[in-house]
Amino acid sequence: MADPEQFLPRWNAAVAASVPFAAQPRPTAEPPRPLRRDPGAPDPFPIEALGEVLGAAAKAINDKVQAPIAICAQSVLAAATLVVQARADIQLPTGQPRPLSGYFLTVAGSGERKTSADREALWPILHHERRLREQYEAELPGYLNAHEAWEKQRLQILNNKKRYPDPASKRAALDELGPAPVSPLHPMLVCPEPTFEGLERLFAVGQPSMGVFSGEGGQFVGGHGMQRETKLRTAAALSGLWDGDAIRRVRALDGTTLLPGRRLSVHLMVQPDVANLLLCDRLLADQGLLSRLLVTAPPSAAGTRFWREAPGEADAAIRRYGARLLGILEEPRTLAPGKLNELDLPALVFDDAARRTWTAFCDHIERELGPGGSLEPVRGFANKVPEHAARVASVLAIVADLQCAEINASAIDAGIQLAQHYAMEALRLFDTSSARPEILCAEQLLTWLQNRPEDLISLPDVYQRGPNAFREAKTAREAIHLLEDHGWLEPVEGGAVINGTPRRDVWRLIGRSA
């Protein structure tokens, strides 16, 4: 079994690296300070913890598309989570049942082959969705005909006063007619950028288990559901689904909606600047959505992806992975009595050894998230790390054996290893001061200044000739002062003549080669 104490030195190292530059002593003649701290090297993804099927598939996808291995692993784990979440819940040793759903975020720049990796990982799900669509299209005409016939028969009963002269006779005839025919379920399993209202409507008429998966996650982060006026509502709704809550909605025009037994998993692949906007959003942190995200941000593979033929076993590993997920998807789901799309899932439990390991891990996390602890900087996320470990362990256990009813020590060890990775990445990336909008603006201005041949700059030069973001003097001055505070610019006393024009407020660029 895993010893939770082994994680402490690595977490402490991550915390030490996360101390803001402003809090560190500043020696004399210090060179310009970075506007953002160096987050340090990414934590290596524990690929072996994924097990025989998922781990081999991640390595095979890496061999085929040469995306960073962490991207391939994240794609495979997210896809498996989407498949498994409709099969069982996990009952924590606290007695609380929890969904197996997961919200994954992969951070990588353009050209890292995120979409290619995700496409390889999602193929069994898309294959199953295609089968559902064919079935839906075959059943839809019969449903439409039956519904139209039912509607006309109902109108005849309501309008025929001679045959049904009183309410009692009409009611008896309507009872004999029975309820309206039930539409076949909409086949969609994954969608890239829904609003939550749209997702809610799809859950009402579609599959009870779905995923929001996007290789261009910026579409979702920048979409309508995450705009200023809707962001809090979307975040709260997503957090509720992660917790396993029923979807509840009351609107004056739309009426009421109550949808229990639904499951949602998410995997968004975003570029670093988009990730900064998300991970540094105080509102999302306070609401709790960020503590539900499992984030990985691997180093770039650019410059290392020289042509090579994928080994023959790569395709075999991906086929084996796809067959396993398809086998799980095609198994009948446990539904609430009389419902077509409301899950009523059994709960996995911990065996004795897994319970001991998990509770020891909980105690370790609790110590480290207190004042001065190694996990204090990410306390919100750390509170959920044991549950993340249990969810991931359950996904791995069901992929290994669909009939499993217990989480054993091996599965929870793997879940803890993966939870450790996500905790390390959270310590590295969840820094609410690292990418404030004013920091991003100052970085943009600094890049422009360093690409100019001149070392002197005046305020009008910035808002007249600089990037479009600095067309207002106020915005330009704020960015200049931030660069001055970090030592990239120093004021020139008495001003200077720039481009033949005397200027009062002038700064000199420092450390051009830094």
Contacts in CASP RR format, 6 or more apart in sequence:
PFRMAT RR
TARGET T0000
AUTHOR 0000-0000-0000
METHOD contacts of the structure
MODEL  1
MADPEQFLPRWNAAVAASVPFAAQPRPTAEPPRPLRRDPGAPDPFPIEAL
GEVLGAAAKAINDKVQAPIAICAQSVLAAATLVVQARADIQLPTGQPRPL
SGYFLTVAGSGERKTSADREALWPILHHERRLREQYEAELPGYLNAHEAW
EKQRLQILNNKKRYPDPASKRAALDELGPAPVSPLHPMLVCPEPTFEGLE
RLFAVGQPSMGVFSGEGGQFVGGHGMQRETKLRTAAALSGLWDGDAIRRV
RALDGTTLLPGRRLSVHLMVQPDVANLLLCDRLLADQGLLSRLLVTAPPS
AAGTRFWREAPGEADAAIRRYGARLLGILEEPRTLAPGKLNELDLPALVF
DDAARRTWTAFCDHIERELGPGGSLEPVRGFANKVPEHAARVASVLAIVA
DLQCAEINASAIDAGIQLAQHYAMEALRLFDTSSARPEILCAEQLLTWLQ
NRPEDLISLPDVYQRGPNAFREAKTAREAIHLLEDHGWLEPVEGGAVING
TPRRDVWRLIGRSA
1 353 0 8 1.000
1 356 0 8 1.000
1 357 0 8 1.000
1 409 0 8 1.000
1 412 0 8 1.000
1 413 0 8 1.000
2 357 0 8 1.000
2 361 0 8 1.000
2 412 0 8 1.000
2 413 0 8 1.000
2 416 0 8 1.000
2 417 0 8 1.000
4 360 0 8 1.000
4 361 0 8 1.000
4 363 0 8 1.000
4 364 0 8 1.000
4 365 0 8 1.000
4 416 0 8 1.000
5 364 0 8 1.000
7 364 0 8 1.000
7 420 0 8 1.000
7 423 0 8 1.000
8 364 0 8 1.000
8 368 0 8 1.000
8 374 0 8 1.000
10 43 0 8 1.000
10 420 0 8 1.000
10 424 0 8 1.000
11 368 0 8 1.000
11 374 0 8 1.000
11 375 0 8 1.000
11 423 0 8 1.000
11 424 0 8 1.000
11 427 0 8 1.000
12 374 0 8 1.000
14 374 0 8 1.000
14 424 0 8 1.000
14 427 0 8 1.000
14 428 0 8 1.000
15 373 0 8 1.000
15 374 0 8 1.000
15 376 0 8 1.000
15 377 0 8 1.000
15 427 0 8 1.000
17 37 0 8 1.000
17 38 0 8 1.000
17 39 0 8 1.000
17 40 0 8 1.000
17 428 0 8 1.000
18 37 0 8 1.000
18 39 0 8 1.000
18 377 0 8 1.000
18 427 0 8 1.000
18 428 0 8 1.000
18 431 0 8 1.000
19 37 0 8 1.000
20 37 0 8 1.000
20 433 0 8 1.000
21 33 0 8 1.000
21 34 0 8 1.000
21 37 0 8 1.000
26 33 0 8 1.000
30 487 0 8 1.000
31 510 0 8 1.000
31 511 0 8 1.000
31 514 0 8 1.000
32 486 0 8 1.000
32 487 0 8 1.000
32 488 0 8 1.000
32 510 0 8 1.000
32 511 0 8 1.000
32 514 0 8 1.000
33 486 0 8 1.000
33 487 0 8 1.000
34 486 0 8 1.000
35 439 0 8 1.000
35 442 0 8 1.000
35 443 0 8 1.000
35 446 0 8 1.000
35 482 0 8 1.000
35 483 0 8 1.000
35 486 0 8 1.000
36 434 0 8 1.000
36 435 0 8 1.000
36 439 0 8 1.000
36 443 0 8 1.000
37 431 0 8 1.000
37 434 0 8 1.000
39 428 0 8 1.000
39 429 0 8 1.000
39 431 0 8 1.000
39 434 0 8 1.000
40 428 0 8 1.000
41 299 0 8 1.000
42 70 0 8 1.000
42 296 0 8 1.000
42 297 0 8 1.000
42 298 0 8 1.000
42 299 0 8 1.000
42 425 0 8 1.000
42 428 0 8 1.000
43 421 0 8 1.000
43 424 0 8 1.000
43 425 0 8 1.000
43 428 0 8 1.000
44 70 0 8 1.000
44 421 0 8 1.000
45 69 0 8 1.000
45 70 0 8 1.000
45 73 0 8 1.000
45 74 0 8 1.000
45 296 0 8 1.000
45 298 0 8 1.000
45 421 0 8 1.000
46 417 0 8 1.000
46 418 0 8 1.000
46 420 0 8 1.000
46 421 0 8 1.000
47 55 0 8 1.000
47 58 0 8 1.000
47 59 0 8 1.000
47 69 0 8 1.000
47 73 0 8 1.000
48 55 0 8 1.000
49 396 0 8 1.000
49 413 0 8 1.000
49 414 0 8 1.000
49 415 0 8 1.000
49 417 0 8 1.000
49 418 0 8 1.000
50 58 0 8 1.000
50 73 0 8 1.000
50 76 0 8 1.000
50 77 0 8 1.000
50 396 0 8 1.000
50 414 0 8 1.000
50 418 0 8 1.000
51 396 0 8 1.000
51 400 0 8 1.000
51 414 0 8 1.000
52 400 0 8 1.000
53 320 0 8 1.000
53 321 0 8 1.000
53 324 0 8 1.000
53 399 0 8 1.000
53 400 0 8 1.000
54 73 0 8 1.000
54 76 0 8 1.000
54 77 0 8 1.000
54 80 0 8 1.000
54 321 0 8 1.000
54 396 0 8 1.000
54 399 0 8 1.000
55 73 0 8 1.000
55 76 0 8 1.000
56 317 0 8 1.000
56 320 0 8 1.000
56 321 0 8 1.000
57 76 0 8 1.000
57 121 0 8 1.000
57 317 0 8 1.000
57 318 0 8 1.000
57 320 0 8 1.000
57 321 0 8 1.000
57 322 0 8 1.000
58 69 0 8 1.000
58 72 0 8 1.000
58 73 0 8 1.000
58 75 0 8 1.000
58 76 0 8 1.000
59 69 0 8 1.000
59 72 0 8 1.000
59 314 0 8 1.000
59 317 0 8 1.000
60 310 0 8 1.000
60 313 0 8 1.000
60 314 0 8 1.000
60 315 0 8 1.000
60 316 0 8 1.000
60 317 0 8 1.000
60 318 0 8 1.000
60 321 0 8 1.000
61 67 0 8 1.000
61 72 0 8 1.000
61 75 0 8 1.000
61 76 0 8 1.000
61 117 0 8 1.000
61 120 0 8 1.000
61 121 0 8 1.000
61 314 0 8 1.000
61 318 0 8 1.000
62 68 0 8 1.000
62 69 0 8 1.000
62 72 0 8 1.000
63 310 0 8 1.000
63 311 0 8 1.000
63 314 0 8 1.000
64 120 0 8 1.000
64 310 0 8 1.000
64 314 0 8 1.000
64 315 0 8 1.000
64 318 0 8 1.000
65 72 0 8 1.000
65 113 0 8 1.000
65 116 0 8 1.000
65 117 0 8 1.000
65 120 0 8 1.000
66 113 0 8 1.000
66 301 0 8 1.000
66 304 0 8 1.000
66 305 0 8 1.000
67 108 0 8 1.000
67 112 0 8 1.000
67 113 0 8 1.000
67 114 0 8 1.000
67 116 0 8 1.000
67 117 0 8 1.000
67 301 0 8 1.000
68 108 0 8 1.000
68 112 0 8 1.000
68 298 0 8 1.000
68 299 0 8 1.000
68 300 0 8 1.000
68 301 0 8 1.000
69 298 0 8 1.000
70 106 0 8 1.000
70 296 0 8 1.000
70 298 0 8 1.000
71 106 0 8 1.000
71 108 0 8 1.000
71 112 0 8 1.000
71 113 0 8 1.000
71 114 0 8 1.000
71 117 0 8 1.000
71 269 0 8 1.000
71 296 0 8 1.000
71 298 0 8 1.000
72 117 0 8 1.000
72 120 0 8 1.000
72 121 0 8 1.000
73 296 0 8 1.000
74 104 0 8 1.000
74 106 0 8 1.000
74 267 0 8 1.000
74 296 0 8 1.000
75 106 0 8 1.000
75 117 0 8 1.000
75 118 0 8 1.000
75 120 0 8 1.000
75 121 0 8 1.000
75 122 0 8 1.000
75 267 0 8 1.000
76 121 0 8 1.000
76 321 0 8 1.000
77 104 0 8 1.000
77 392 0 8 1.000
77 395 0 8 1.000
77 418 0 8 1.000
78 102 0 8 1.000
78 104 0 8 1.000
78 121 0 8 1.000
78 213 0 8 1.000
78 265 0 8 1.000
78 266 0 8 1.000
78 267 0 8 1.000
79 121 0 8 1.000
79 122 0 8 1.000
79 124 0 8 1.000
79 125 0 8 1.000
79 213 0 8 1.000
79 267 0 8 1.000
79 325 0 8 1.000
80 325 0 8 1.000
80 395 0 8 1.000
80 396 0 8 1.000
80 399 0 8 1.000
81 100 0 8 1.000
81 101 0 8 1.000
81 102 0 8 1.000
81 104 0 8 1.000
81 265 0 8 1.000
81 391 0 8 1.000
81 392 0 8 1.000
81 395 0 8 1.000
82 125 0 8 1.000
82 189 0 8 1.000
82 190 0 8 1.000
82 209 0 8 1.000
82 210 0 8 1.000
82 211 0 8 1.000
82 213 0 8 1.000
82 265 0 8 1.000
82 267 0 8 1.000
83 124 0 8 1.000
83 125 0 8 1.000
83 325 0 8 1.000
83 328 0 8 1.000
83 329 0 8 1.000
84 100 0 8 1.000
84 328 0 8 1.000
84 394 0 8 1.000
84 395 0 8 1.000
84 398 0 8 1.000
84 399 0 8 1.000
85 99 0 8 1.000
85 100 0 8 1.000
85 101 0 8 1.000
85 102 0 8 1.000
85 209 0 8 1.000
85 263 0 8 1.000
85 265 0 8 1.000
86 208 0 8 1.000
86 209 0 8 1.000
86 263 0 8 1.000
86 333 0 8 1.000
86 343 0 8 1.000
86 345 0 8 1.000
87 100 0 8 1.000
87 328 0 8 1.000
87 331 0 8 1.000
87 333 0 8 1.000
87 334 0 8 1.000
87 345 0 8 1.000
87 398 0 8 1.000
87 402 0 8 1.000
88 100 0 8 1.000
88 345 0 8 1.000
88 346 0 8 1.000
88 347 0 8 1.000
88 348 0 8 1.000
88 394 0 8 1.000
88 398 0 8 1.000
89 97 0 8 1.000
89 98 0 8 1.000
89 99 0 8 1.000
89 100 0 8 1.000
89 345 0 8 1.000
89 346 0 8 1.000
89 347 0 8 1.000
89 348 0 8 1.000
90 97 0 8 1.000
90 98 0 8 1.000
90 99 0 8 1.000
90 100 0 8 1.000
90 347 0 8 1.000
90 348 0 8 1.000
90 390 0 8 1.000
90 391 0 8 1.000
90 393 0 8 1.000
90 394 0 8 1.000
90 407 0 8 1.000
91 97 0 8 1.000
91 98 0 8 1.000
91 347 0 8 1.000
91 348 0 8 1.000
91 349 0 8 1.000
91 350 0 8 1.000
92 98 0 8 1.000
92 350 0 8 1.000
92 387 0 8 1.000
92 390 0 8 1.000
93 350 0 8 1.000
93 355 0 8 1.000
93 358 0 8 1.000
93 359 0 8 1.000
97 347 0 8 1.000
98 243 0 8 1.000
98 244 0 8 1.000
98 387 0 8 1.000
98 390 0 8 1.000
98 391 0 8 1.000
99 242 0 8 1.000
99 243 0 8 1.000
99 244 0 8 1.000
99 263 0 8 1.000
99 391 0 8 1.000
100 263 0 8 1.000
100 391 0 8 1.000
100 394 0 8 1.000
100 395 0 8 1.000
100 398 0 8 1.000
101 241 0 8 1.000
101 242 0 8 1.000
101 244 0 8 1.000
101 263 0 8 1.000
101 264 0 8 1.000
101 265 0 8 1.000
101 391 0 8 1.000
102 242 0 8 1.000
102 265 0 8 1.000
102 266 0 8 1.000
102 292 0 8 1.000
102 294 0 8 1.000
102 391 0 8 1.000
103 238 0 8 1.000
103 242 0 8 1.000
103 265 0 8 1.000
103 266 0 8 1.000
103 289 0 8 1.000
103 292 0 8 1.000
103 293 0 8 1.000
103 294 0 8 1.000
104 265 0 8 1.000
104 266 0 8 1.000
104 267 0 8 1.000
104 268 0 8 1.000
104 293 0 8 1.000
104 294 0 8 1.000
104 295 0 8 1.000
104 296 0 8 1.000
105 267 0 8 1.000
105 268 0 8 1.000
105 270 0 8 1.000
105 275 0 8 1.000
105 278 0 8 1.000
105 293 0 8 1.000
105 294 0 8 1.000
105 295 0 8 1.000
105 296 0 8 1.000
106 114 0 8 1.000
106 267 0 8 1.000
106 268 0 8 1.000
106 269 0 8 1.000
106 270 0 8 1.000
106 295 0 8 1.000
106 296 0 8 1.000
106 297 0 8 1.000
107 270 0 8 1.000
107 271 0 8 1.000
107 272 0 8 1.000
107 275 0 8 1.000
107 295 0 8 1.000
107 296 0 8 1.000
107 297 0 8 1.000
107 429 0 8 1.000
108 114 0 8 1.000
108 269 0 8 1.000
108 271 0 8 1.000
108 272 0 8 1.000
108 297 0 8 1.000
108 298 0 8 1.000
108 300 0 8 1.000
109 271 0 8 1.000
109 272 0 8 1.000
109 300 0 8 1.000
110 271 0 8 1.000
111 302 0 8 1.000
112 300 0 8 1.000
112 301 0 8 1.000
112 302 0 8 1.000
113 301 0 8 1.000
114 215 0 8 1.000
114 269 0 8 1.000
115 215 0 8 1.000
115 216 0 8 1.000
115 269 0 8 1.000
118 213 0 8 1.000
118 215 0 8 1.000
118 267 0 8 1.000
118 269 0 8 1.000
120 318 0 8 1.000
122 190 0 8 1.000
122 213 0 8 1.000
123 318 0 8 1.000
123 322 0 8 1.000
124 321 0 8 1.000
124 322 0 8 1.000
124 323 0 8 1.000
124 325 0 8 1.000
124 326 0 8 1.000
124 329 0 8 1.000
125 189 0 8 1.000
125 190 0 8 1.000
125 325 0 8 1.000
125 329 0 8 1.000
126 189 0 8 1.000
126 190 0 8 1.000
127 326 0 8 1.000
128 189 0 8 1.000
128 326 0 8 1.000
128 329 0 8 1.000
128 330 0 8 1.000
129 187 0 8 1.000
129 188 0 8 1.000
129 189 0 8 1.000
129 190 0 8 1.000
132 185 0 8 1.000
132 187 0 8 1.000
132 189 0 8 1.000
132 207 0 8 1.000
133 187 0 8 1.000
135 184 0 8 1.000
135 187 0 8 1.000
136 184 0 8 1.000
136 185 0 8 1.000
136 186 0 8 1.000
136 187 0 8 1.000
139 184 0 8 1.000
140 183 0 8 1.000
140 184 0 8 1.000
143 181 0 8 1.000
143 182 0 8 1.000
143 183 0 8 1.000
143 184 0 8 1.000
146 181 0 8 1.000
147 180 0 8 1.000
147 181 0 8 1.000
147 183 0 8 1.000
150 177 0 8 1.000
150 180 0 8 1.000
150 181 0 8 1.000
151 180 0 8 1.000
153 177 0 8 1.000
154 174 0 8 1.000
154 177 0 8 1.000
157 164 0 8 1.000
157 170 0 8 1.000
157 173 0 8 1.000
157 174 0 8 1.000
157 177 0 8 1.000
158 170 0 8 1.000
163 169 0 8 1.000
164 170 0 8 1.000
164 173 0 8 1.000
182 340 0 8 1.000
183 205 0 8 1.000
185 205 0 8 1.000
185 206 0 8 1.000
185 207 0 8 1.000
185 340 0 8 1.000
185 341 0 8 1.000
186 202 0 8 1.000
186 205 0 8 1.000
186 206 0 8 1.000
186 207 0 8 1.000
187 206 0 8 1.000
187 207 0 8 1.000
188 202 0 8 1.000
188 206 0 8 1.000
188 207 0 8 1.000
188 210 0 8 1.000
189 207 0 8 1.000
189 209 0 8 1.000
189 210 0 8 1.000
189 211 0 8 1.000
190 210 0 8 1.000
190 211 0 8 1.000
190 212 0 8 1.000
190 213 0 8 1.000
191 199 0 8 1.000
191 202 0 8 1.000
191 210 0 8 1.000
191 211 0 8 1.000
191 212 0 8 1.000
191 213 0 8 1.000
192 212 0 8 1.000
192 213 0 8 1.000
192 214 0 8 1.000
192 215 0 8 1.000
192 216 0 8 1.000
192 217 0 8 1.000
192 219 0 8 1.000
192 220 0 8 1.000
193 212 0 8 1.000
193 214 0 8 1.000
193 217 0 8 1.000
193 219 0 8 1.000
193 220 0 8 1.000
193 223 0 8 1.000
194 202 0 8 1.000
194 212 0 8 1.000
195 224 0 8 1.000
195 225 0 8 1.000
195 230 0 8 1.000
195 234 0 8 1.000
196 225 0 8 1.000
196 233 0 8 1.000
196 234 0 8 1.000
196 237 0 8 1.000
196 238 0 8 1.000
199 210 0 8 1.000
199 212 0 8 1.000
199 264 0 8 1.000
200 237 0 8 1.000
200 247 0 8 1.000
200 249 0 8 1.000
200 257 0 8 1.000
200 259 0 8 1.000
202 210 0 8 1.000
203 210 0 8 1.000
203 247 0 8 1.000
203 259 0 8 1.000
203 262 0 8 1.000
203 341 0 8 1.000
204 257 0 8 1.000
204 259 0 8 1.000
206 341 0 8 1.000
207 341 0 8 1.000
208 261 0 8 1.000
208 262 0 8 1.000
208 263 0 8 1.000
208 333 0 8 1.000
208 335 0 8 1.000
208 341 0 8 1.000
208 342 0 8 1.000
208 343 0 8 1.000
209 262 0 8 1.000
209 263 0 8 1.000
209 264 0 8 1.000
209 333 0 8 1.000
209 343 0 8 1.000
210 262 0 8 1.000
210 263 0 8 1.000
210 264 0 8 1.000
211 264 0 8 1.000
211 265 0 8 1.000
211 266 0 8 1.000
211 267 0 8 1.000
212 220 0 8 1.000
212 264 0 8 1.000
212 265 0 8 1.000
212 266 0 8 1.000
212 267 0 8 1.000
212 268 0 8 1.000
213 266 0 8 1.000
213 267 0 8 1.000
213 268 0 8 1.000
214 220 0 8 1.000
214 267 0 8 1.000
214 268 0 8 1.000
214 269 0 8 1.000
215 268 0 8 1.000
215 269 0 8 1.000
216 269 0 8 1.000
217 268 0 8 1.000
217 269 0 8 1.000
217 270 0 8 1.000
217 274 0 8 1.000
218 268 0 8 1.000
218 270 0 8 1.000
218 271 0 8 1.000
218 274 0 8 1.000
220 226 0 8 1.000
220 268 0 8 1.000
221 268 0 8 1.000
221 270 0 8 1.000
221 274 0 8 1.000
221 277 0 8 1.000
221 278 0 8 1.000
222 274 0 8 1.000
224 230 0 8 1.000
225 231 0 8 1.000
225 233 0 8 1.000
225 234 0 8 1.000
226 234 0 8 1.000
231 281 0 8 1.000
231 283 0 8 1.000
231 284 0 8 1.000
232 283 0 8 1.000
232 287 0 8 1.000
235 283 0 8 1.000
235 284 0 8 1.000
235 287 0 8 1.000
235 288 0 8 1.000
235 289 0 8 1.000
236 287 0 8 1.000
237 247 0 8 1.000
238 264 0 8 1.000
238 266 0 8 1.000
238 289 0 8 1.000
238 292 0 8 1.000
239 287 0 8 1.000
239 288 0 8 1.000
239 289 0 8 1.000
239 292 0 8 1.000
241 247 0 8 1.000
241 262 0 8 1.000
241 263 0 8 1.000
241 264 0 8 1.000
242 264 0 8 1.000
242 292 0 8 1.000
244 261 0 8 1.000
244 263 0 8 1.000
246 258 0 8 1.000
246 259 0 8 1.000
246 260 0 8 1.000
246 261 0 8 1.000
246 262 0 8 1.000
247 257 0 8 1.000
247 258 0 8 1.000
247 259 0 8 1.000
247 260 0 8 1.000
247 262 0 8 1.000
248 257 0 8 1.000
248 258 0 8 1.000
248 259 0 8 1.000
249 256 0 8 1.000
249 257 0 8 1.000
250 256 0 8 1.000
250 257 0 8 1.000
259 342 0 8 1.000
260 336 0 8 1.000
260 342 0 8 1.000
261 336 0 8 1.000
261 342 0 8 1.000
261 343 0 8 1.000
261 344 0 8 1.000
261 345 0 8 1.000
262 342 0 8 1.000
262 343 0 8 1.000
263 343 0 8 1.000
270 278 0 8 1.000
272 297 0 8 1.000
273 435 0 8 1.000
273 440 0 8 1.000
275 295 0 8 1.000
275 297 0 8 1.000
275 429 0 8 1.000
276 434 0 8 1.000
276 435 0 8 1.000
276 440 0 8 1.000
277 435 0 8 1.000
278 284 0 8 1.000
278 290 0 8 1.000
279 290 0 8 1.000
279 293 0 8 1.000
279 295 0 8 1.000
279 429 0 8 1.000
279 430 0 8 1.000
279 431 0 8 1.000
279 435 0 8 1.000
280 431 0 8 1.000
280 432 0 8 1.000
280 433 0 8 1.000
280 434 0 8 1.000
280 435 0 8 1.000
280 436 0 8 1.000
281 290 0 8 1.000
282 432 0 8 1.000
284 290 0 8 1.000
285 291 0 8 1.000
285 380 0 8 1.000
285 430 0 8 1.000
285 432 0 8 1.000
288 380 0 8 1.000
290 380 0 8 1.000
290 381 0 8 1.000
290 430 0 8 1.000
291 380 0 8 1.000
291 381 0 8 1.000
291 383 0 8 1.000
291 384 0 8 1.000
292 384 0 8 1.000
293 381 0 8 1.000
294 388 0 8 1.000
294 422 0 8 1.000
295 422 0 8 1.000
295 425 0 8 1.000
295 426 0 8 1.000
295 429 0 8 1.000
295 430 0 8 1.000
296 421 0 8 1.000
296 422 0 8 1.000
296 425 0 8 1.000
297 425 0 8 1.000
297 428 0 8 1.000
297 429 0 8 1.000
324 399 0 8 1.000
325 399 0 8 1.000
327 402 0 8 1.000
328 398 0 8 1.000
328 399 0 8 1.000
328 402 0 8 1.000
331 402 0 8 1.000
333 343 0 8 1.000
334 343 0 8 1.000
334 344 0 8 1.000
334 345 0 8 1.000
334 346 0 8 1.000
335 341 0 8 1.000
335 342 0 8 1.000
335 343 0 8 1.000
335 344 0 8 1.000
336 342 0 8 1.000
336 343 0 8 1.000
336 344 0 8 1.000
337 344 0 8 1.000
346 405 0 8 1.000
348 394 0 8 1.000
348 397 0 8 1.000
348 398 0 8 1.000
348 404 0 8 1.000
348 405 0 8 1.000
348 406 0 8 1.000
348 407 0 8 1.000
349 405 0 8 1.000
349 406 0 8 1.000
349 407 0 8 1.000
350 358 0 8 1.000
350 390 0 8 1.000
350 406 0 8 1.000
350 407 0 8 1.000
350 412 0 8 1.000
351 406 0 8 1.000
351 407 0 8 1.000
351 408 0 8 1.000
351 409 0 8 1.000
353 408 0 8 1.000
353 409 0 8 1.000
354 393 0 8 1.000
354 406 0 8 1.000
354 407 0 8 1.000
354 408 0 8 1.000
354 409 0 8 1.000
354 411 0 8 1.000
354 412 0 8 1.000
357 409 0 8 1.000
357 412 0 8 1.000
357 413 0 8 1.000
357 416 0 8 1.000
358 386 0 8 1.000
358 389 0 8 1.000
358 390 0 8 1.000
358 412 0 8 1.000
358 416 0 8 1.000
361 386 0 8 1.000
361 389 0 8 1.000
361 416 0 8 1.000
362 386 0 8 1.000
365 375 0 8 1.000
365 382 0 8 1.000
365 383 0 8 1.000
365 385 0 8 1.000
365 386 0 8 1.000
367 373 0 8 1.000
368 374 0 8 1.000
368 375 0 8 1.000
368 376 0 8 1.000
368 382 0 8 1.000
369 375 0 8 1.000
369 376 0 8 1.000
369 379 0 8 1.000
369 380 0 8 1.000
369 382 0 8 1.000
369 383 0 8 1.000
370 376 0 8 1.000
370 379 0 8 1.000
374 427 0 8 1.000
375 382 0 8 1.000
375 385 0 8 1.000
375 423 0 8 1.000
375 427 0 8 1.000
377 427 0 8 1.000
377 430 0 8 1.000
377 431 0 8 1.000
378 423 0 8 1.000
378 426 0 8 1.000
378 427 0 8 1.000
378 430 0 8 1.000
381 422 0 8 1.000
381 423 0 8 1.000
381 426 0 8 1.000
381 430 0 8 1.000
382 423 0 8 1.000
382 426 0 8 1.000
385 419 0 8 1.000
385 422 0 8 1.000
385 423 0 8 1.000
386 419 0 8 1.000
388 418 0 8 1.000
388 419 0 8 1.000
388 422 0 8 1.000
389 412 0 8 1.000
389 415 0 8 1.000
389 416 0 8 1.000
389 418 0 8 1.000
389 419 0 8 1.000
390 407 0 8 1.000
390 412 0 8 1.000
390 415 0 8 1.000
392 414 0 8 1.000
392 415 0 8 1.000
392 418 0 8 1.000
392 419 0 8 1.000
393 407 0 8 1.000
393 411 0 8 1.000
393 412 0 8 1.000
393 414 0 8 1.000
393 415 0 8 1.000
393 416 0 8 1.000
394 407 0 8 1.000
394 411 0 8 1.000
396 411 0 8 1.000
396 414 0 8 1.000
396 415 0 8 1.000
397 404 0 8 1.000
397 407 0 8 1.000
397 408 0 8 1.000
397 411 0 8 1.000
398 404 0 8 1.000
400 411 0 8 1.000
438 478 0 8 1.000
438 479 0 8 1.000
438 482 0 8 1.000
439 482 0 8 1.000
441 469 0 8 1.000
441 470 0 8 1.000
441 475 0 8 1.000
441 478 0 8 1.000
441 479 0 8 1.000
441 482 0 8 1.000
442 479 0 8 1.000
442 482 0 8 1.000
442 483 0 8 1.000
442 486 0 8 1.000
444 467 0 8 1.000
444 469 0 8 1.000
444 479 0 8 1.000
445 462 0 8 1.000
445 466 0 8 1.000
445 467 0 8 1.000
445 470 0 8 1.000
445 476 0 8 1.000
445 479 0 8 1.000
445 480 0 8 1.000
445 483 0 8 1.000
446 483 0 8 1.000
446 488 0 8 1.000
448 466 0 8 1.000
448 467 0 8 1.000
449 457 0 8 1.000
449 483 0 8 1.000
449 488 0 8 1.000
449 489 0 8 1.000
449 509 0 8 1.000
450 509 0 8 1.000
450 512 0 8 1.000
454 498 0 8 1.000
455 508 0 8 1.000
455 509 0 8 1.000
455 512 0 8 1.000
456 492 0 8 1.000
456 496 0 8 1.000
456 498 0 8 1.000
456 506 0 8 1.000
456 507 0 8 1.000
456 508 0 8 1.000
456 509 0 8 1.000
457 480 0 8 1.000
457 489 0 8 1.000
457 498 0 8 1.000
457 506 0 8 1.000
457 507 0 8 1.000
457 508 0 8 1.000
457 509 0 8 1.000
458 496 0 8 1.000
458 498 0 8 1.000
458 503 0 8 1.000
458 505 0 8 1.000
458 506 0 8 1.000
458 507 0 8 1.000
459 473 0 8 1.000
459 476 0 8 1.000
459 477 0 8 1.000
459 480 0 8 1.000
459 503 0 8 1.000
459 505 0 8 1.000
460 503 0 8 1.000
461 498 0 8 1.000
461 499 0 8 1.000
462 470 0 8 1.000
462 476 0 8 1.000
462 479 0 8 1.000
462 480 0 8 1.000
463 470 0 8 1.000
463 471 0 8 1.000
463 472 0 8 1.000
463 473 0 8 1.000
463 475 0 8 1.000
463 476 0 8 1.000
469 475 0 8 1.000
470 476 0 8 1.000
470 479 0 8 1.000
480 489 0 8 1.000
480 507 0 8 1.000
483 489 0 8 1.000
483 507 0 8 1.000
484 490 0 8 1.000
484 491 0 8 1.000
484 507 0 8 1.000
487 510 0 8 1.000
488 509 0 8 1.000
488 510 0 8 1.000
488 511 0 8 1.000
489 507 0 8 1.000
489 508 0 8 1.000
489 509 0 8 1.000
489 510 0 8 1.000
490 507 0 8 1.000
490 508 0 8 1.000
490 510 0 8 1.000
491 505 0 8 1.000
491 506 0 8 1.000
491 507 0 8 1.000
491 508 0 8 1.000
492 506 0 8 1.000
492 507 0 8 1.000
492 508 0 8 1.000
494 504 0 8 1.000
494 506 0 8 1.000
495 502 0 8 1.000
495 503 0 8 1.000
495 504 0 8 1.000
495 505 0 8 1.000
495 506 0 8 1.000
496 502 0 8 1.000
496 503 0 8 1.000
496 506 0 8 1.000
497 503 0 8 1.000
498 506 0 8 1.000
END
